[in-house]
Amino acid sequence: MALECTIDIGEMIISREKLERPETYQEVFLILGEHGILPEDFAVKFTPSAGFRNLLVHMYAKIDIEKLYYYLQNNIDDIEQFGKYIARYLTKY
């Protein structure tokens, strides 16, 4: 759910700012990075989470439990960091 929300938030910002329309969920984060809404290095680092979201939603029967555990242990802070960057962006309005 958290990954889905990051994509939704990104799409809302892209729409509000009238930025180029992403063709994939991964492009949502890259576009936010290109326009300074997210730091570009963070956007590139966070982009694979959209693919992970797709795996969870569409191929849940094929999930590697060890990879899921690793992701949750080592990358969960990225979602919190995304929230901080978005909060910083929103304070401009």
Phi and psi restraints in degrees (value plus and minus 20) as a CYANA .aco file:
   2 ALA   PHI     -83.4   -43.4
   2 ALA   PSI     -60.9   -20.9
   3 LEU   PHI     -85.7   -45.7
   3 LEU   PSI     -59.9   -19.9
   4 GLU   PHI     -80.5   -40.5
   4 GLU   PSI     -61.0   -21.0
   5 CYS   PHI     -85.5   -45.5
   5 CYS   PSI     -58.0   -18.0
   6 THR   PHI     -83.6   -43.6
   6 THR   PSI     -58.5   -18.5
   7 ILE   PHI     -86.8   -46.8
   7 ILE   PSI     -65.3   -25.3
   8 ASP   PHI     -80.1   -40.1
   8 ASP   PSI     -64.5   -24.5
   9 ILE   PHI     -82.3   -42.3
   9 ILE   PSI     -64.8   -24.8
  10 GLY   PHI     -80.1   -40.1
  10 GLY   PSI     -63.3   -23.3
  11 GLU   PHI     -84.7   -44.7
  11 GLU   PSI     -57.0   -17.0
  12 MET   PHI     -84.7   -44.7
  12 MET   PSI     -62.6   -22.6
  13 ILE   PHI     -85.7   -45.7
  13 ILE   PSI     -63.7   -23.7
  14 ILE   PHI     -78.4   -38.4
  14 ILE   PSI     -63.4   -23.4
  15 SER   PHI     -85.4   -45.4
  15 SER   PSI     -66.4   -26.4
  16 ARG   PHI     -82.2   -42.2
  16 ARG   PSI     -59.1   -19.1
  17 GLU   PHI    -105.1   -65.1
  17 GLU   PSI     -23.0    17.0
  18 LYS   PHI      36.5    76.5
  18 LYS   PSI      25.0    65.0
  19 LEU   PHI    -106.8   -66.8
  19 LEU   PSI     150.0   190.0
  20 GLU   PHI     -79.3   -39.3
  20 GLU   PSI     123.9   163.9
  21 ARG   PHI     -96.4   -56.4
  21 ARG   PSI     106.5   146.5
  22 PRO   PHI     -92.7   -52.7
  22 PRO   PSI     123.1   163.1
  23 GLU   PHI    -111.7   -71.7
  23 GLU   PSI     -39.8     0.2
  24 THR   PHI    -154.9  -114.9
  24 THR   PSI     144.1   184.1
  25 TYR   PHI     -84.4   -44.4
  25 TYR   PSI     -55.0   -15.0
  26 GLN   PHI     -81.1   -41.1
  26 GLN   PSI     -57.3   -17.3
  27 GLU   PHI     -85.9   -45.9
  27 GLU   PSI     -43.2    -3.2
  28 VAL   PHI     -74.7   -34.7
  28 VAL   PSI     -70.6   -30.6
  29 PHE   PHI     -90.4   -50.4
  29 PHE   PSI     -56.8   -16.8
  30 LEU   PHI     -84.7   -44.7
  30 LEU   PSI     -60.8   -20.8
  31 ILE   PHI     -83.9   -43.9
  31 ILE   PSI     -62.7   -22.7
  32 LEU   PHI     -81.0   -41.0
  32 LEU   PSI     -56.9   -16.9
  33 GLY   PHI     -89.4   -49.4
  33 GLY   PSI     -61.6   -21.6
  34 GLU   PHI     -82.6   -42.6
  34 GLU   PSI     -47.5    -7.5
  35 HIS   PHI    -124.1   -84.1
  35 HIS   PSI      -7.6    32.4
  36 GLY   PHI      56.5    96.5
  36 GLY   PSI     -10.1    29.9
  37 ILE   PHI     -97.2   -57.2
  37 ILE   PSI     -57.1   -17.1
  38 LEU   PHI    -136.1   -96.1
  38 LEU   PSI     128.8   168.8
  39 PRO   PHI     -79.9   -39.9
  39 PRO   PSI     117.9   157.9
  40 GLU   PHI     -79.4   -39.4
  40 GLU   PSI     -60.1   -20.1
  41 ASP   PHI     -86.1   -46.1
  41 ASP   PSI     -56.6   -16.6
  42 PHE   PHI     -87.5   -47.5
  42 PHE   PSI     -61.4   -21.4
  43 ALA   PHI     -78.6   -38.6
  43 ALA   PSI     -64.3   -24.3
  44 VAL   PHI     -84.6   -44.6
  44 VAL   PSI     -62.6   -22.6
  45 LYS   PHI     -85.4   -45.4
  45 LYS   PSI     -56.9   -16.9
  46 PHE   PHI    -102.9   -62.9
  46 PHE   PSI     -40.0     0.0
  47 THR   PHI     -72.0   -32.0
  47 THR   PSI     -62.6   -22.6
  48 PRO   PHI     -80.9   -40.9
  48 PRO   PSI     -38.1     1.9
  49 SER   PHI     -83.2   -43.2
  49 SER   PSI     -49.3    -9.3
  50 ALA   PHI     -85.8   -45.8
  50 ALA   PSI     -59.0   -19.0
  51 GLY   PHI     -86.9   -46.9
  51 GLY   PSI     -56.9   -16.9
  52 PHE   PHI     -84.4   -44.4
  52 PHE   PSI     -59.7   -19.7
  53 ARG   PHI     -80.3   -40.3
  53 ARG   PSI     -64.4   -24.4
  54 ASN   PHI     -80.9   -40.9
  54 ASN   PSI     -60.7   -20.7
  55 LEU   PHI     -81.4   -41.4
  55 LEU   PSI     -65.9   -25.9
  56 LEU   PHI     -83.2   -43.2
  56 LEU   PSI     -58.8   -18.8
  57 VAL   PHI     -99.8   -59.8
  57 VAL   PSI     -62.2   -22.2
  58 HIS   PHI    -123.3   -83.3
  58 HIS   PSI     -43.2    -3.2
  59 MET   PHI    -149.8  -109.8
  59 MET   PSI      19.1    59.1
  60 TYR   PHI     -80.2   -40.2
  60 TYR   PSI     -43.6    -3.6
  61 ALA   PHI     -92.3   -52.3
  61 ALA   PSI     -37.0     3.0
  62 LYS   PHI    -128.0   -88.0
  62 LYS   PSI      -6.0    34.0
  63 ILE   PHI     -90.5   -50.5
  63 ILE   PSI     112.6   152.6
  64 ASP   PHI    -103.2   -63.2
  64 ASP   PSI      90.4   130.4
  65 ILE   PHI     -78.9   -38.9
  65 ILE   PSI     -56.7   -16.7
  66 GLU   PHI     -85.4   -45.4
  66 GLU   PSI     -60.1   -20.1
  67 LYS   PHI     -87.1   -47.1
  67 LYS   PSI     -60.3   -20.3
  68 LEU   PHI     -80.7   -40.7
  68 LEU   PSI     -66.9   -26.9
  69 TYR   PHI     -80.2   -40.2
  69 TYR   PSI     -64.9   -24.9
  70 TYR   PHI     -80.2   -40.2
  70 TYR   PSI     -66.5   -26.5
  71 TYR   PHI     -79.5   -39.5
  71 TYR   PSI     -66.3   -26.3
  72 LEU   PHI     -87.0   -47.0
  72 LEU   PSI     -49.9    -9.9
  73 GLN   PHI    -100.6   -60.6
  73 GLN   PSI     -48.6    -8.6
  74 ASN   PHI    -136.5   -96.5
  74 ASN   PSI     -32.5     7.5
  75 ASN   PHI    -145.7  -105.7
  75 ASN   PSI     -18.4    21.6
  76 ILE   PHI     -85.4   -45.4
  76 ILE   PSI     -48.3    -8.3
  77 ASP   PHI     -84.3   -44.3
  77 ASP   PSI     -44.2    -4.2
  78 ASP   PHI     -82.6   -42.6
  78 ASP   PSI     -55.2   -15.2
  79 ILE   PHI     -87.3   -47.3
  79 ILE   PSI     -61.3   -21.3
  80 GLU   PHI     -84.1   -44.1
  80 GLU   PSI     -60.8   -20.8
  81 GLN   PHI     -84.8   -44.8
  81 GLN   PSI     -60.2   -20.2
  82 PHE   PHI     -75.8   -35.8
  82 PHE   PSI     -66.6   -26.6
  83 GLY   PHI     -79.4   -39.4
  83 GLY   PSI     -59.4   -19.4
  84 LYS   PHI     -85.7   -45.7
  84 LYS   PSI     -62.3   -22.3
  85 TYR   PHI     -84.6   -44.6
  85 TYR   PSI     -60.0   -20.0
  86 ILE   PHI     -88.3   -48.3
  86 ILE   PSI     -61.1   -21.1
  87 ALA   PHI     -79.6   -39.6
  87 ALA   PSI     -62.2   -22.2
  88 ARG   PHI     -82.4   -42.4
  88 ARG   PSI     -63.2   -23.2
  89 TYR   PHI     -81.1   -41.1
  89 TYR   PSI     -63.4   -23.4
  90 LEU   PHI     -87.8   -47.8
  90 LEU   PSI     -45.7    -5.7
  91 THR   PHI     -88.2   -48.2
  91 THR   PSI     -32.4     7.6
  92 LYS   PHI     -96.1   -56.1
  92 LYS   PSI     -31.3     8.7
